[in-house]
Amino acid sequence: MAAYLNRLHHISLQCSNVSKIAYDLVSKFKFDLFASRQTEKTGQYAFRRGSAVFIVNQKSHSVRHELTVPGCQSRLSSLPSFHDLTDSCASIGDKNLELHDKQNLLYDDHPNYVVDTASNVCFEVENADRSFHALVDQGCEILVPPTKVHDDDGFVTYCIVKSVVGNVCHTLLDKSKYHGTFLPHFAELESSISTSSSKSHKTNVQCHITHFDHITYACPRRSTREVMQWYKKLFGFQRFFINSDEDLNEGYVLDQGGIGLRLTAMEYWKCSEMGITLPFKKTMEPDCKFVIAESLPEQGKNVVDTFLEQHRGPGIHHIGLYTSDIVKTAQTMTEARVEFFSPPPAYYSEVGKLHEIERVGCDPLKLSQYGILLDAALEKEARLPSTERYLLQVFTKPIFAEDTLFLELIERRGATGFGEGNIRALWRSVQAYTEKEKADAGKK
């Protein structure tokens, strides 16, 4: 029996300097800082754009300090601290729970990874206790047993499991008995930080991010099958084909031009035989897909290998943010000093790509201004006319000090893949960036 998931609730970032990441999320990426929980040992801060939510956790070994984001310092400094908030819903794992509680961290495991990282993908489930027992029966490693957290608006129950991908873990959260707008013991701000002035509010109107589109893992060579099987067995994930010509066993393989990548995608779902439907199928809230990226054997070192080296192991390589207007969103972020990867200059002038861009009615000059890539679906795959089936995407440079996690903006116009036609341009751009960073470091 698998622990079937309802929806993606949030993604946690573990950071040694929360002020910098908070500043970037609010000032550059136009997320709203809307809730906070602070203790003597750590701080947890929630940022939202549409239904995409990041919780930024202060690393436990870092020096505790107040968050400094323009326009919100006085409001944050007055937020209360909370202690000893959790109690066990299970008779087992008391020792583990006691150690967890001493860290004063809720809804996540002890953030002690060696570098800044995105490490926890939190899902809502219908019953955390039932999911816990199902996972235990499957031999899943449990980091935190079922734990209840309550306040005046009710209670939530959660447990945390370790995934098979590096430092990635999953919090399974049952909110069926909670009536608050976020999570117990997070103090919500009266108004979003980034919309506290009319000027910033006008800017945010041009930032059309609505939800998490996908999450990409960087994994070691020959590990894709293990990852796929783990998610299928424990969470009921199913294969999602990136390309209609993709091999069932090999995935989408790109081994030309020195790229050497294997990409395989999966998505979570609920078995219809159980008589259960996903909430977002009724509310039109989209799901989030997962992509596994690994280097091909006997190929030169590429960006996946660089991530594994810089991150000290497998993990979340990048996160796709869906936007309904990528040009305006990229323009807004560029003006806010977000740095994007730029594809090779010839990308927009190649005859095939130029025709593709013009055929769907886009302006190649406007796309090139912000480094936006376009990938149109093949007509043989199209259910809609080819002019309506394409996607646009652009990629930020790493958001941490290491060459690890970056963000992607993606706009879909009928296309369901991940821009496989752009992969060469993307990875060449990232490769050029990492090589330049190494060269610059060598000169110092």
Phi, psi and omega per residue, in radians:
M1 nan 2.280 3.122
A2 -1.646 2.793 3.054
A3 -1.623 1.637 -3.045
Y4 -1.285 2.483 -2.990
L5 -1.805 2.595 3.088
N6 -1.562 -1.108 -3.072
R7 -2.736 2.778 3.086
L8 -1.357 2.174 -3.071
H9 -1.641 -0.853 3.092
H10 -2.857 2.919 3.030
I11 -2.108 2.318 -3.106
S12 -1.705 2.398 3.014
L13 -1.929 2.331 3.094
Q14 -1.859 2.043 -2.977
C15 -2.281 2.519 3.060
S16 -1.430 -0.435 3.135
N17 -2.252 1.550 -3.068
V18 -1.199 -0.455 -3.113
S19 -1.092 -0.743 -3.127
K20 -1.159 -0.829 -3.128
I21 -1.136 -0.694 3.106
A22 -1.096 -0.755 3.123
Y23 -1.055 -0.774 -3.129
D24 -1.138 -0.768 -3.125
L25 -1.089 -0.700 -3.094
V26 -1.416 -0.921 -3.000
S27 -1.393 -0.611 -3.075
K28 -1.699 -0.846 -3.061
F29 -1.638 -0.044 2.988
K30 1.138 0.559 2.990
F31 -1.418 2.712 3.088
D32 -1.707 2.229 2.970
L33 -1.405 1.886 -2.977
F34 -2.068 -0.168 -3.135
A35 -2.730 2.664 -3.087
S36 -2.622 2.581 3.009
R37 -2.391 2.164 -3.074
Q38 -2.226 2.427 3.036
T39 -2.235 -3.133 3.115
E40 -1.156 -0.450 -3.047
K41 -1.743 -0.483 -3.010
T42 -2.676 2.949 3.062
G43 -2.310 2.516 3.082
Q44 -2.256 2.236 -3.028
Y45 -2.286 2.332 -3.066
A46 -1.895 2.282 -3.117
F47 -2.148 2.434 -3.034
R48 -2.382 2.461 2.946
R49 -2.477 1.957 -2.982
G50 1.083 -2.243 3.077
S51 -1.737 0.102 3.081
A52 -1.467 2.074 -3.080
V53 -2.184 2.220 2.975
F54 -1.876 2.362 2.895
I55 -1.887 2.142 3.132
V56 -1.757 2.107 -3.131
N57 -1.849 2.323 3.032
Q58 -1.223 2.266 3.085
K59 -1.030 2.411 -3.022
S60 -1.158 -0.474 -3.121
H61 -1.527 -0.046 3.136
S62 -1.442 2.755 3.085
V63 -1.235 2.245 -3.115
R64 -1.219 2.220 3.094
H65 -2.579 2.772 -3.118
E66 -1.227 2.548 3.092
L67 -1.246 2.353 3.126
T68 -2.087 1.777 3.059
V69 -2.243 2.262 -3.101
P70 -0.896 2.251 3.053
G71 1.567 -0.045 -3.070
C72 -2.307 0.083 -3.048
Q73 -1.072 -0.818 -3.086
S74 -1.135 -0.623 -3.110
R75 -1.219 -0.701 -3.115
L76 -1.251 -0.643 -3.090
S77 -1.164 -0.328 -3.134
S78 -1.636 -0.043 -3.130
L79 -1.229 2.528 -3.099
P80 -1.339 2.788 2.986
S81 -1.767 2.690 -3.099
F82 -2.273 2.515 -3.091
H83 -2.358 2.632 3.034
D84 0.846 0.996 -3.002
L85 -1.646 -0.290 -2.985
T86 -1.824 2.633 2.970
D87 -2.440 2.710 -3.005
S88 -1.425 2.477 3.026
C89 -1.795 0.036 -3.111
A90 -2.296 2.672 -3.110
S91 -1.481 -0.199 -3.118
I92 -1.795 2.806 3.042
G93 1.299 0.430 -3.084
D94 -1.091 -0.666 -3.135
K95 -1.124 -0.779 3.120
N96 -1.074 -0.722 -3.140
L97 -1.147 -0.696 -3.141
E98 -1.094 -0.748 3.109
L99 -1.125 -0.685 3.132
H100 -1.116 -0.753 -3.071
D101 -1.140 -0.537 -3.113
K102 -1.173 -0.320 3.134
Q103 -1.414 -0.119 -3.127
N104 0.985 0.616 -3.138
L105 -2.073 2.288 -3.139
L106 -1.930 2.576 3.029
Y107 1.123 0.279 -3.136
D108 -2.695 2.897 3.069
D109 -1.563 2.960 -3.112
H110 -1.033 1.993 -3.067
P111 -1.419 1.558 -3.091
N112 -2.203 0.516 -3.124
Y113 -1.249 2.717 -2.983
V114 -1.209 -0.474 3.103
V115 -2.266 2.872 3.058
D116 -1.061 2.510 -2.959
T117 -2.806 2.739 2.896
A118 -1.732 2.036 -2.925
S119 -2.254 -0.256 -3.067
N120 -2.206 2.094 3.032
V121 -1.858 1.935 -3.018
C122 -1.667 2.264 3.097
F123 -2.028 2.553 2.941
E124 -1.444 2.446 3.069
V125 -2.259 2.872 -3.124
E126 -1.355 -0.524 -3.098
N127 -2.652 1.861 -3.081
A128 -1.154 -0.645 3.127
D129 -1.134 -0.783 -3.141
R130 -1.141 -0.715 3.095
S131 -1.096 -0.717 3.123
F132 -1.021 -0.861 -3.110
H133 -1.167 -0.627 3.102
A134 -1.111 -0.702 -3.129
L135 -1.266 -0.652 3.075
V136 -1.069 -0.739 3.118
D137 -1.076 -0.494 3.134
Q138 -1.531 0.005 3.112
G139 1.459 0.319 -3.131
C140 -1.236 2.482 3.103
E141 -1.366 2.137 -3.108
I142 -1.710 2.152 3.100
L143 -1.557 -0.680 3.091
V144 -2.395 2.158 3.128
P145 -1.257 3.019 3.139
P146 -0.888 2.180 -3.026
T147 -2.316 2.332 -3.100
K148 -1.804 2.333 3.076
V149 -2.228 2.281 -3.037
H150 -2.385 2.707 2.958
D151 -2.577 -2.837 -3.056
D152 -1.134 -0.302 -3.115
D153 -1.671 0.148 3.127
G154 2.074 -2.672 -3.124
F155 -2.517 2.739 2.992
V156 -2.121 2.701 3.057
T157 -2.130 2.348 3.138
Y158 -2.477 2.723 2.935
C159 -2.381 2.837 -3.103
I160 -2.230 2.304 3.140
V161 -2.113 2.623 3.094
K162 -1.558 2.293 3.109
S163 -1.470 3.120 3.115
V164 -1.553 -0.034 -3.114
V165 -1.784 1.713 3.004
G166 0.826 -2.161 -3.107
N167 -1.624 0.159 -3.098
V168 -1.306 2.314 3.045
C169 -2.255 2.948 -3.129
H170 -2.293 2.146 2.972
T171 -1.550 2.246 3.095
L172 -1.855 2.036 -2.900
L173 -2.053 2.158 3.083
D174 -1.832 1.902 -3.108
K175 -1.843 0.267 -3.044
S176 -1.124 -0.390 -3.131
K177 -1.861 0.277 -3.122
Y178 -2.058 2.338 -3.065
H179 -1.953 0.042 3.091
G180 -1.336 3.032 -3.065
T181 -1.510 -0.333 3.114
F182 -2.294 -1.777 -3.110
L183 -2.402 2.593 3.127
P184 -0.973 2.409 3.053
H185 1.228 0.254 2.843
F186 -1.707 2.108 3.117
A187 -1.401 2.045 -3.125
E188 -1.432 2.444 3.113
L189 -1.360 2.573 -3.089
E190 -1.085 -0.640 3.084
S191 -2.499 2.649 -3.103
S192 -1.085 2.406 -3.093
I193 -1.016 -0.825 -3.010
S194 -1.334 -0.100 3.103
T195 -1.973 0.413 -3.082
S196 -1.323 -0.224 3.085
S197 -2.240 2.700 -3.115
S198 -1.108 -0.596 -3.138
K199 -1.141 -0.830 -3.131
S200 -1.207 -0.563 3.100
H201 -1.122 -0.709 3.116
K202 -1.101 -0.681 3.108
T203 -1.119 -0.738 -3.099
N204 -1.163 -0.435 3.083
V205 -1.045 -0.520 -3.119
Q206 -1.516 0.065 3.138
C207 -1.932 1.696 -2.896
H208 -1.710 0.700 3.095
I209 -1.300 2.314 -3.086
T210 -2.070 -0.556 -3.073
H211 -2.937 2.977 3.006
F212 -1.316 2.206 3.140
D213 -1.584 -0.766 3.136
H214 -2.817 2.852 3.090
I215 -2.235 2.287 -3.127
T216 -1.960 2.237 3.071
Y217 -1.661 2.460 2.928
A218 -1.751 2.119 -3.030
C219 -2.234 2.747 3.108
P220 -1.142 2.841 3.120
R221 -1.048 2.469 3.093
R222 1.127 0.437 -3.139
S223 -1.880 -0.103 -3.050
T224 -1.028 -0.788 -3.097
R225 -1.028 -0.753 3.134
E226 -1.085 -0.760 3.141
V227 -1.120 -0.804 3.133
M228 -1.033 -0.807 -3.107
Q229 -1.131 -0.657 -3.141
W230 -1.105 -0.832 -3.105
Y231 -1.225 -0.555 3.090
K232 -1.212 -0.779 -3.084
K233 -1.198 -0.773 -2.999
L234 -1.597 -0.523 -3.062
F235 -2.167 0.024 3.107
G236 1.289 0.377 3.095
F237 -1.104 2.625 3.096
Q238 -2.202 2.752 -3.126
R239 -1.194 2.404 3.013
F240 -2.113 2.103 -3.061
F241 -1.435 2.144 3.137
I242 -1.187 -0.634 -3.056
N243 -2.443 2.543 -3.100
S244 -1.140 -0.405 3.121
D245 -1.637 0.115 -3.086
E246 -1.158 2.390 3.115
D247 -1.331 2.373 -3.091
L248 -1.009 -0.729 -3.063
N249 -1.602 -0.567 -3.031
E250 -1.596 -0.311 -3.080
G251 1.334 -2.865 3.105
Y252 -1.582 1.941 -3.035
V253 -1.806 2.279 3.100
L254 -2.186 1.810 -3.063
D255 -2.242 0.625 3.105
Q256 -2.056 2.624 3.088
G257 1.178 0.426 3.101
G258 1.324 0.269 -3.111
I259 -1.370 -1.055 3.053
G260 1.141 1.064 -3.109
L261 -2.220 2.605 2.969
R262 -2.141 2.158 3.128
L263 -2.060 2.302 3.105
T264 -2.378 2.342 -3.063
A265 -2.001 2.704 3.092
M266 -2.562 2.793 3.108
E267 -2.455 2.663 3.132
Y268 -1.676 2.604 -3.092
W269 -2.714 2.971 3.041
K270 -1.954 2.355 -3.092
C271 -1.135 2.171 -3.113
S272 -1.114 -0.407 -3.135
E273 -1.167 -0.326 3.132
M274 -1.456 -0.108 -3.128
G275 1.253 0.465 -3.106
I276 -2.077 2.407 3.090
T277 -2.079 2.667 3.115
L278 -1.256 2.403 3.115
P279 -0.973 -0.691 -3.060
F280 -1.273 -0.238 3.060
K281 -1.233 -0.412 3.105
K282 -1.585 -0.679 -3.066
T283 -1.613 0.002 -3.120
M284 1.174 0.342 3.052
E285 -1.397 2.235 -3.028
P286 -1.292 2.772 3.046
D287 -1.553 -3.070 -3.132
C288 -2.321 2.247 -3.115
K289 -1.689 2.803 3.137
F290 -2.082 2.404 3.137
V291 -2.129 2.361 3.088
I292 -1.858 2.163 3.118
A293 -2.009 2.273 3.059
E294 -2.460 2.707 3.081
S295 -1.352 2.606 3.050
L296 -1.392 2.527 3.094
P297 -1.058 2.619 3.062
E298 1.050 0.503 3.041
Q299 -1.982 2.839 3.112
G300 -1.182 2.852 -3.138
K301 -1.116 2.332 3.133
N302 -2.287 -2.900 -3.000
V303 -1.180 -0.483 3.062
V304 -1.158 -0.762 3.095
D305 -1.098 -0.673 3.100
T306 -1.092 -0.749 3.102
F307 -1.050 -0.862 -3.108
L308 -1.019 -0.620 3.126
E309 -1.272 -0.857 -3.098
Q310 -1.220 -0.616 -3.105
H311 -1.489 -0.147 -3.098
R312 1.146 0.532 3.103
G313 2.519 3.114 -3.132
P314 -1.093 2.774 3.104
G315 3.024 -2.902 -3.132
I316 -1.390 2.003 -3.057
H317 -1.440 -0.855 3.028
H318 -2.706 2.823 -3.080
I319 -2.166 2.207 3.136
G320 -1.547 2.165 3.092
L321 -1.821 2.129 -3.137
Y322 -1.375 2.389 3.048
T323 -2.306 2.490 3.134
S324 -1.475 -0.167 3.086
D325 -2.602 1.586 -2.999
I326 -1.230 -0.559 -3.125
V327 -1.139 -0.853 3.137
K328 -1.172 -0.673 3.129
T329 -1.141 -0.799 3.123
A330 -1.127 -0.655 3.108
Q331 -1.107 -0.801 3.136
T332 -1.063 -0.769 -3.111
M333 -1.242 -0.637 3.093
T334 -1.084 -0.752 3.100
E335 -1.120 -0.440 3.104
A336 -1.579 0.149 3.030
R337 1.367 0.466 2.935
V338 -1.296 2.347 3.118
E339 -1.727 2.212 3.121
F340 -1.913 2.652 2.975
F341 -1.194 2.454 3.090
S342 -1.886 2.271 3.088
P343 -1.203 2.897 3.064
P344 -0.955 2.473 -3.089
P345 -0.933 -0.573 -3.095
A346 -1.234 -0.197 -3.092
Y347 -0.953 -0.784 -3.035
Y348 -1.467 -0.218 -3.100
S349 -1.822 -0.169 3.078
E350 -1.044 2.397 -3.023
V351 -1.000 -0.827 -3.112
G352 -1.091 -0.802 -3.116
K353 -1.229 -0.704 3.114
L354 -1.060 -0.750 3.104
H355 -1.111 -0.703 3.139
E356 -1.075 -0.773 -3.129
I357 -1.141 -0.814 -3.100
E358 -1.220 -0.557 -3.124
R359 -1.083 -0.614 -3.122
V360 -1.596 0.058 3.029
G361 1.539 0.344 3.122
C362 -1.716 2.758 -3.130
D363 -1.675 1.960 -3.117
P364 -1.067 -0.571 3.120
L365 -1.171 -0.710 3.125
K366 -1.167 -0.715 3.116
L367 -1.139 -0.741 -3.103
S368 -1.179 -0.467 -3.139
Q369 -1.061 -0.565 -3.095
Y370 -2.019 0.123 3.111
G371 1.287 0.423 -3.087
I372 -1.395 2.293 3.117
L373 -1.722 2.598 3.113
L374 -2.198 2.385 3.095
D375 -2.360 2.037 3.136
A376 -1.650 2.507 3.130
A377 -1.283 2.612 3.072
L378 -1.183 2.501 -3.092
E379 -1.071 -0.545 -3.120
K380 -1.212 -0.310 3.108
E381 -1.639 -0.201 -2.902
A382 -1.395 2.321 2.916
R383 -1.614 -0.529 3.046
L384 -1.731 2.864 3.064
P385 -0.977 2.606 -3.061
S386 -1.038 -0.500 -3.136
T387 -1.222 -0.229 -3.141
E388 -1.858 -0.072 -3.086
R389 -1.963 1.607 3.076
Y390 -2.757 2.933 3.057
L391 -2.365 2.737 3.101
L392 -2.155 2.461 -3.106
Q393 -2.641 2.657 3.066
V394 -2.612 2.611 -2.968
F395 -2.170 2.334 3.100
T396 -1.410 2.837 2.960
K397 -1.331 2.855 -3.062
P398 -0.911 2.470 -3.090
I399 -1.610 -0.206 3.079
F400 -1.852 3.079 -3.114
A401 -1.151 -0.598 3.121
E402 -1.474 2.850 3.083
D403 -1.431 1.229 -3.075
T404 -2.165 -1.855 -2.986
L405 -1.178 2.312 2.941
F406 -2.362 2.975 -3.091
L407 -1.972 2.687 3.108
E408 -2.187 2.382 2.936
L409 -1.715 2.324 -3.128
I410 -2.432 2.320 3.052
E411 -2.104 2.244 -3.100
R412 -1.881 2.283 3.029
R413 -2.088 1.182 3.138
G414 1.571 -0.244 -3.127
A415 -1.523 2.451 -3.079
T416 -1.935 -0.099 -3.098
G417 -1.436 -2.644 -3.078
F418 -2.287 0.464 3.112
G419 1.285 0.767 -3.098
E420 -1.010 -0.493 3.086
G421 -1.227 -0.277 -3.138
N422 -1.733 -0.084 -2.977
I423 -1.043 -0.736 3.128
R424 -1.037 -0.824 -3.125
A425 -1.096 -0.739 -3.139
L426 -1.091 -0.942 -3.013
W427 -1.206 -0.536 3.043
R428 -1.140 -0.671 3.129
S429 -1.140 -0.794 -3.142
V430 -1.142 -0.719 3.134
Q431 -1.066 -0.772 3.126
A432 -1.093 -0.672 3.135
Y433 -1.124 -0.839 -3.099
T434 -1.139 -0.641 3.109
E435 -1.167 -0.667 3.101
K436 -1.150 -0.714 3.120
E437 -1.064 -0.730 3.129
K438 -1.147 -0.733 -3.141
A439 -1.102 -0.742 3.133
D440 -1.129 -0.671 3.134
A441 -1.161 -0.609 -3.133
G442 -1.221 -0.403 -3.134
K443 -1.394 -0.371 -3.082
K444 -1.351 nan nan
